[in-house]
Amino acid sequence: MIRKEDIAAAIDSYLHSNELFLVNITVSPQNDIEVYVDTLKGEITIDNCSAINDIIEAAFNREKEDYSLMVSSAGLDMPLMVPQQYEKFMGCQVQITLTKGGWLKGTLTGYGENGIELTTVKMEKEEGAKKKVAKSVATLYRLSEVKSCKPVVEFK
């Protein structure tokens, strides 16, 4: 069986030289390999995916061990998995799903060892005011409290 670590090592040089980063590699018991990559600058191109595919195929002989291979950019429907993705989506709208149930939408304003900071807008009535006003509230959620965090895609 082909190991994730070996695949990561095979493509590491290409990723760094093209300002890409590895998001995830999965290898099923049937050797179905999926590789997801992303970038902080610009977009992942079909040429990037093709080059990574070629590197993996050159590194692992199909005659020795058969496998299927899929290389893709990390889609907007996928949860954020690595710190670079949180950096990429800083200041953007995200939806977090909590481990205890429920979800929240807000702006990703922080990420680190301590957790994910999500800024939401709440309508609050100020003392002496007739109408409620929008207030931004930043809340830190420990990583253990967050099941997933996904970018919000809005079509206008």
N, C-alpha and C positions, 0 to 999 in steps of 0.2 A: 504494500500500500504506500502511496506517495504521501509524504508528510508535509503539513502546512509550512513548517519551519524551512524545509528545503525549497519550497516554492518561493517563499519570502526572500530567502537568500539569493535565489537565482535572479529575481527581478529588482533587488535592492539598488543596484548601481544605476539601472535605467530610471527608476523612480526619482532618485536624488538628482540625476543630471537633467531631468526634465521638470523639476519642481513639482513632482507628484508625491502623493503619500498613499500608503496602503490602508484601506479601511477594514477589509475582512477577507479571509480565505476560508472556504468550507470545502471539505473533502468527505464525500459520503462513503459508506462501506463498499459501494459499487465503483468507486473511483470517479464519481462525478465531481469535477472540480469547478468551483465558482470563485472568481477573484474580483473584488471590488476596489477601485481606486478613486482618488479625488485629487483636487488641487486647490490651493488658496488663491491662485491667480488664473483668471480666464476660465476655460472650460476643458473638459476631457474630450479629446477628438477621437474619431474612429481610427486615425493613424496611431494614436497612443495605445488604444486597445489592441490593435493589430500587432504592433511591435511587442507588446507584453505577451501576447499569444505566441508569437514566433519565438521569443526567448524561452518560454516554458516548454514549447514543443522541441526546441533544440536541446534543452537540459534533461528532458525525460523521454526516453526511447519508448515509443508505443509498441514496438516489437517485443520488448521485455515485459512491459506492464501496460495493458490497455487502459485508457481513460477518456472521458469526455471533458471538454474544457470550454468554459464561458468566461470571458473577461468583459467587465462593464464598469461604467461610472457608477458611483453610489447614487441611486435615484432619490428624488425628493420625497418618495413615499417610504423610504427606509429610515429607521431611527438613527440618530447620531450615535456613533460608536467609539470614536477616538477623539482626543483633545483637539486635534487640528480642525475637525468638523465644527466643534463648538466655537473655535476661533473664527472660522469662516462665516458662521451664522450669528456672530455677536451683533446685537443691534437689530436683528430680524425677528419677525413673529414666529413663535414656535408653540407647539402644543405638548405639554408634558402629561403623561399618564402616571398616576400615583399608584404605588404598590398596595395601598389600602383601599383602592377603588376611586373612581372619579378622574377627571382631567381638568386642566386649566390651560387657557391660552394667554399669551403675553409676549413681551419683548425679552429676549435673552440678553441679560445685562451683566452676567458673570458666570464663570465656570472655573472650578479648581478642586483641590483635594477636599475642601469643605462642602462642596455641592454645587448646585445650579441656582443662580439668582435669576428670578423671573420678575419682571416689572409689569404690573397690571394696572389698569385704570379703573378706579372705583368712583361712583357718584356718591358724594357726601354732602350733607347739608351743613353749612357753616353757621355758627352762632350769629343770629341776627339777620341772616340772609333768607330771602324768600324761595330761592331756587337752589337745587343741588348743583354743586360744581364738580368737575372732574379732577380727581387727585391721583397722581401716580404713586403706587405703593410697591416697593421692592421687597421681595420675600426670598429668603435663602432656603432651598430644599436640600436636605442631605441626600447624597447619592443613593443611600439605602432606602430612601422614601420614594425614589423615582424609578418607575418601571421602564419608561422610554421617553425620549424627547425627539420630536419630529418637526421639521420646518413646516410652516403653514403656507400652502399654495393658494393664492387668491387670484381669481380671474376677474378683470374689471371690464 
